[in-house]
Amino acid sequence: MMDILQELTSKADQAEVVELSSESTQVGFESNRLKSSQVEERKGIAVRVVRGGKLGFAASSDESALDKLTTNALESAAFGDEIPIAFPEPQAAPDVVTYDQTIVDLPIPRLVEIGQELIDLVRQVEPEVLVNIEIERGVQHVAIRNHTGTHVAYQQSPLAISVEVSRVKGDDVLLLYDVTGTTVWQDDYAAMARQLGKKLEQAKQSAELASGKMPVLFAPTGALVLGLPMMQALNGKSVYTGISPMAGKVGQVLFDEKITLEDDATIDGRFASAAYDDEGVAHRRNILIKGGVLQGFLYDLKTAAQSGVESTGNGSRGLFSPPSPSASNLVFGAGQTPLADMIAGIDEGLLVENVLGLGQGNTISGAFSNSASLAFKIHKGEIVGRVKDVSIAGNIYDLLQDVAAVSQEREWVYRSLYLPYILLDDMNVVAAG
């Protein structure tokens, strides 16, 4: 069998070969009942070449068609982007735990048991709710070689559990959602379901809220409405293309000093962790914002070359898509204030747990306008009940100039985000009626 890397190296200035394989087992529940279970296997090879300064890409799931794959990659380079990219030389990487045989060995019956257990936990609080659950566990192997002698390989055992809860009473629709992810087995896999049950219990009591400017406390699940525009603006592709509001502002104070944000793929067991990125660049901890000051952006090899900087180890790819910059685990710095003190200090305000329509509109500008799928009224330092038909709006580049408090407590949400509670003192809230 031909060595495709050797073949490409003999015909191109640079060459890279990535072998990807994965097996995943999925179990799905819909409206409290088991709906599906399936096993998928994927395997293939993706290659990139640089020839005459131009970048080419090709991929195939047919490992026997290496001649065709070589031809396609070289032909792609003839019409590719002219980019001063350099595939990485061999480099040391941190030891990162990303594999647990316990996850790999989970059989379908056990996944079904877990799903039913989570449904039962939620319905103990509110029997009328409908619960949808998706559980996916798998094993992934990645091997990356290039013409410089780089040869890295790693495996992951991702386990993701998503829970969606809905309750409809007349024209009152309550929606809750979260997803957890890990690569190391955790005995307390039901923690997310218990947390959703706690929110359901709180939502049994209703409260009225008048529109106006008021303190708004964002729970970790709700804080994504503030974090999403930041994530988009910190992406090296957005910076290079000039659409990021943060472009050209490294070293400037953009936010309140309580705002610190890091990208860290070296945390053992986290969903987006690995020793290397998908281009063979060693992962590291990237400080993006420190004390409100912009420190840098997230780059893969291509956007780094285009921008005249080094890759930050954030190249992410699928088999049939070339790498692009992507965040790994985003870690928001903890604050100084206990959550209980934050709530106790609010005379009249809103706690936002989840919003609808996240990501819709021109969010990279920092602007957002969203209805809350779950929000609570805070009155005289206590959470007194759920507020229906309430919406929030603003721009993060204005709102995050003055942050009242950031909680000491943080939670992992949406698989790879580690977020605190964030309190903004004076925000526009619109309530029906």
Steps between C-alpha positions, in 0.01 A plus 500: 500500500639838402608750765286796402709744704817395318320526166367847575835620636669402174256715301429795729693748713309401814268212580273393784303178548231464766335167573171520687284220635210498739231274634198644677200346669192719534185453704207739467187557708210712376209609718611273786527189283792320340499589132823382342838337542768476238869441446703692244854446378699752299848471360700688244805697397532875443807655337630849443788609279679824426624521144630818346389685812138391455303288744305195385267263686336165430336228707356154451336225699641245252842405634574297188475802268824669606611571142179693437532681833854609408387624161206690646718673761758612243231621259333688786827680572521623142192711568544546875561802717849644494587492870841502675398207718756269661397161638641454853826330584504233774423655838438385854148522639351480849370170634121529487258228610240457225422128503317273741427139415199512734326732254604298196359182654157644589246268329174619349287353784700705752457817292125433494500457879680833542253676273200360688657591834540862389141516376372360830702757698349790308145365506511446877489878522246562222321186368337693214823598325624342179867408500720445195842349558792425269791293629803443280813318600787408278866466428700715260849447362703774333842460338680794339819480292674757288816548293699650793492172693209591722309185594246535779212276595241515774166349591194635677195342661232769479176461692230762448158514665245760396171553682211709370196555721172651383172570675194643330200629695264691271701785355775459759803322355798422721822379336822391671815367337857407586766260378794357689814345357804314626770260384543339843220311674330697775284319754289812552367504144152585633607838644366686197158335529481590869590859415221514239263352760592777743418761235167330431416513869577871514292557186181370666458839664425789264579868544429830327770742392468852364705606197791733550868526587602265778772264625522183292679191631609251233529136603778303326249355251363849433840671489560355154295789361791720614774252415399404145586838343834490682575151369423607145709816524800313643511258205804564282298471181268781613806709586673438166186576298448821698154425636611465863437810714814401693732502197807717549430556870744264674624667816196725530249500786178375345307379805467536875805379696288212637499341152766232441467232232729212405499223242647184650508162329740353758241431773478127572173335406329800343307459178720722281835399650787331318879514491502636142260683274389352168808633321761353732560824693545445873212622709557763765315735728416819310414811702257700287379772737665581832359758738292640213806543275504320164803266486456316170291287266456135400679391182552189294797472261324666206358804678826538694696508174255748350531721808876473539487330840546148640225243535356482850427129459133549414472323166187287491379282213269232379594234248357686202566855616841670526609641834361827633555682830275385782493541876568199722398531867411861578566586863358822645688621806327467837403814687523606861131494596304195626182440300288524814634851565431604140135398529464645850616838375231533231189688605308452173651321204506207259685166498547370144542122474441434129418706191336424167647571158861501611732594215235653277570835342829686473636374830866558415431873530429437868132580470234258623127497557355182641193371676567302814381140494555491877549801728422575864411814688727599786323704767666632814787256472296187426398306189119523520371343179518449126440797270334421167520694173808702588780607267841660532703708256829683487854496365777320686756769415289744700362270770830336593671834555351502848441160660351514849626157610627162384432197718754283671300199382538368146330221306586297191218555248448415133781240522803729486417833666596571862296803598411694816191704583533855365311797644431813295354786702304699243354311208194544282228240570166481318217305664162429341220712634 
